[in-house]
Amino acid sequence: MDRSIRPLVIVAAFGASLVVGLVLMLWAMGGLKNATAPAAIGGPFQLTDQAGQTVTEKALQGRPTLIFFGFTHCPDVCPTALFEISEVLQAMGGDADRVNAYFVSVDPERDTPATMKDYLSSFDPHLKGLTGSPEAIAKVLSSYRVYARKVPLKDGDYTMDHTALIYLMGKDGKFVSPFNLKRTPQEAATDLKRHL
């Protein structure tokens, strides 16, 4: 190969790999959708709330929905996020009745409906906990593209690594965007009201 062409080939190959990487990343994040494709995040599920009632994806219809995936033994990220969601719901006043807010367990082994009920008693009453069988949880984690992995601890116990994103679903039950809590509760509430 001509020495003057070799650097161009290397640069072109590097550029092509960047483009392929970007396309794959956008696809994985749901950013590449054609007009006929369904939303890349979300889908059918059947879980149980903290009162023992069955909840399916149909519950998302007609209201904007905030969904956070976590677990009750979480030391910091989960209680912080649920506290911040509670503040947003309180800032919404009466409009909070027109919003769904779900805390979906990534730890079905420990998070029974009774455990979820006890745990959520510290947060806004609009927040509902959802759990289910390991298979049902695995299905919803997959459809929402949630990363969750059990991490053993030295004492024989375990914790969970997981995605700490808050999902905003529209009134049609489809994914809108991640919901930003890094602002005042009033600002977040105003933003959420736009989706009512």
C-alpha positions in Angstrom: 0.0 0.0 0.0 1.2 3.5 -0.8 2.7 5.2 2.3 0.7 8.4 1.6 -2.6 6.5 1.5 -2.1 4.4 4.6 -2.8 7.3 7.1 -6.0 8.1 5.2 -7.1 4.4 5.4 -6.4 4.4 9.2 -8.3 7.7 9.7 -11.2 6.4 7.5 -11.4 3.1 9.5 -11.3 5.0 12.8 -14.1 7.4 11.6 -16.2 4.4 10.4 -15.8 2.7 13.8 -16.9 5.9 15.5 -20.0 6.2 13.3 -20.9 2.5 13.9 -20.4 3.0 17.7 -22.6 6.1 17.7 -25.4 4.4 15.7 -25.3 1.4 18.1 -25.4 3.7 21.1 -28.3 5.6 19.7 -30.1 2.4 18.9 -29.5 1.0 22.4 -30.9 4.2 24.0 -34.0 4.2 21.8 -32.9 7.2 19.8 -33.2 5.5 16.4 -36.8 4.7 15.6 -38.7 4.8 12.4 -42.2 6.1 12.1 -43.8 2.7 12.4 -41.7 1.3 15.2 -43.1 1.1 18.7 -41.2 2.9 21.6 -38.0 1.2 22.4 -38.6 1.5 26.1 -41.6 0.0 27.9 -44.1 -2.7 27.1 -46.5 -5.2 28.6 -46.1 -6.3 32.2 -48.0 -7.8 35.1 -46.9 -7.0 38.6 -48.4 -6.7 42.1 -48.6 -3.5 44.0 -48.1 -3.1 47.8 -51.8 -3.7 48.4 -51.6 -7.1 46.6 -53.5 -5.8 43.5 -52.4 -6.7 40.0 -51.1 -3.8 37.9 -50.4 -4.0 34.2 -49.2 -1.6 31.5 -52.8 -0.6 31.0 -52.6 1.4 34.3 -50.3 3.8 32.5 -53.0 4.8 30.0 -54.6 8.2 30.4 -52.1 9.7 32.9 -48.4 10.7 32.8 -46.4 8.2 34.8 -43.1 8.4 36.7 -41.3 5.0 37.1 -38.3 4.4 39.2 -36.6 1.0 39.5 -34.8 0.2 42.8 -35.0 -1.9 45.9 -36.0 -1.5 49.6 -32.6 -2.4 51.0 -30.9 0.3 48.9 -28.9 2.5 51.3 -28.9 5.9 49.5 -29.9 6.3 45.8 -33.4 4.8 46.1 -34.6 6.6 49.2 -33.2 9.9 47.8 -34.9 9.5 44.5 -38.2 8.5 46.2 -38.0 11.5 48.5 -37.4 13.8 45.5 -40.4 12.2 43.6 -42.5 12.7 46.8 -41.5 16.4 46.9 -42.5 16.8 43.2 -45.9 15.1 43.9 -46.5 17.4 46.9 -45.6 20.5 44.8 -48.3 19.4 42.3 -51.0 19.8 44.8 -54.3 18.3 43.7 -52.9 17.5 40.3 -50.9 14.7 41.9 -54.1 12.7 41.7 -53.8 12.8 37.9 -50.3 11.2 37.8 -49.0 7.7 38.3 -45.8 7.2 40.3 -44.4 3.7 40.5 -41.4 2.3 42.4 -40.6 -1.0 40.7 -38.4 -3.5 42.6 -35.3 -5.0 41.0 -35.0 -7.3 44.1 -38.1 -9.6 44.0 -36.5 -12.1 46.4 -36.8 -9.6 49.3 -39.3 -7.0 48.1 -42.7 -8.6 48.8 -45.8 -6.5 48.6 -45.8 -6.2 52.5 -42.2 -5.1 52.5 -43.0 -2.5 49.8 -46.0 -1.3 51.7 -43.9 -0.8 54.9 -41.1 0.9 53.0 -43.3 3.3 51.0 -45.1 4.5 54.2 -42.2 7.0 54.5 -43.0 8.6 51.2 -45.8 10.4 49.4 -49.0 8.2 49.4 -49.3 8.6 45.6 -46.2 6.4 45.2 -47.1 2.8 44.5 -44.6 -0.1 44.8 -44.6 -2.9 42.2 -43.0 -6.3 42.6 -43.6 -9.8 41.2 -41.9 -13.1 40.5 -38.3 -13.1 39.4 -39.5 -13.9 35.8 -42.0 -11.0 35.8 -39.4 -8.6 37.1 -36.9 -9.8 34.6 -39.4 -9.2 31.8 -40.1 -5.6 32.9 -36.4 -4.8 33.4 -35.7 -6.0 29.9 -38.6 -4.0 28.3 -37.5 -0.8 30.1 -33.8 -1.5 29.4 -33.0 -1.4 33.1 -29.6 -2.8 34.3 -29.9 -4.7 37.6 -27.4 -7.1 39.0 -27.0 -8.8 42.4 -23.7 -8.0 44.1 -22.7 -10.4 47.0 -21.4 -8.8 50.2 -18.8 -10.3 52.5 -21.3 -11.2 55.3 -23.3 -13.4 52.9 -25.9 -10.7 52.2 -26.2 -8.9 48.9 -26.9 -5.6 47.4 -28.1 -4.6 43.9 -26.4 -2.5 41.2 -29.2 -0.9 39.1 -30.1 1.9 36.7 -31.1 4.9 38.7 -33.1 6.7 36.0 -36.6 8.1 36.5 -38.7 7.3 33.4 -41.5 9.7 32.3 -44.1 7.9 30.3 -46.8 9.8 28.5 -50.6 9.5 28.8 -50.4 7.0 25.9 -48.1 4.7 28.0 -45.1 5.4 25.8 -41.7 6.6 26.9 -41.2 10.4 26.7 -37.8 11.0 28.3 -35.8 10.6 31.5 -37.4 12.9 34.2 -35.0 15.4 35.7 -35.1 15.8 39.4 -32.0 18.0 39.6 -34.1 21.2 39.9 -36.6 22.5 42.4 -39.7 20.4 43.2 -41.8 23.3 41.8 -39.9 23.4 38.5 -40.2 19.6 38.1 -43.9 19.8 39.0 -44.5 22.5 36.4 -42.8 20.3 33.8 -44.8 17.3 34.8 -48.1 19.3 34.6 -47.4 19.9 30.9 -48.0 16.2 30.3 -51.4 16.1 32.0 
